[in-house]
Amino acid sequence: MTIASHIQELKRKHTSLSVAVEKAQQQAGSDSVQIADLKKKKLRLKEEIGRLNRV
């Protein structure tokens, strides 16, 4: 797997998590711990994408 394809896959996962966060936030009575976990995963992906873009 090339770095470019790995970055593309990470971006796809990041987008998917963005959608999941939006859906969770729109649901009444959504679990704030679950939302926080999704946001942390999303941030980790963003940081990894940034690191790979600097290589």
N, C-alpha and C positions, 0 to 999 in steps of 0.2 A: 504494500500500500504506500503510495507516495504521500508526501507531506500535504500536498494540495488536496488530494482526495480525503485524507484524514481530517483536514480543516473543514471540508465540505460536509462530511459526516457529523462533525461536532456542531456545525452551524444548523444542520437539520435537527439534531437533538435539542439544541438551544431553542429553536423555533417551536418545536413540539412542547417543550416545557413552558414556553411563554403562553401557548394556548391552554395548557393544563392549569396554569396559575390563574389566567383570566376566568376560565370556567369555574374554578374553585371559589374565586372571590365573588362571583355572581350568584352562587348558590346560597340560599338562606341557611343559616346554621352551619356553615362550612367550618372545618377544623383548622384553627389558626396555626396549630403545630404542623399540620400537613402542608399548609401553604408556605410556611417558613422553610420547611424542608425542601419543597420544590424550588423556592427562590435561591436557597443555598446551592442546590445542584446546578441551577441555571448560572449562578455566579461562577462556580468552579469551571463550567464549560467555557464561559466567556474569558476567564483568565487563561485557560489552556489554549484557546484560540489566539489570544494575544501573544502568548509565549511562542507559539508555532509560527505566527506571522513575522516575528523578529528573527527567526532562524534563516 
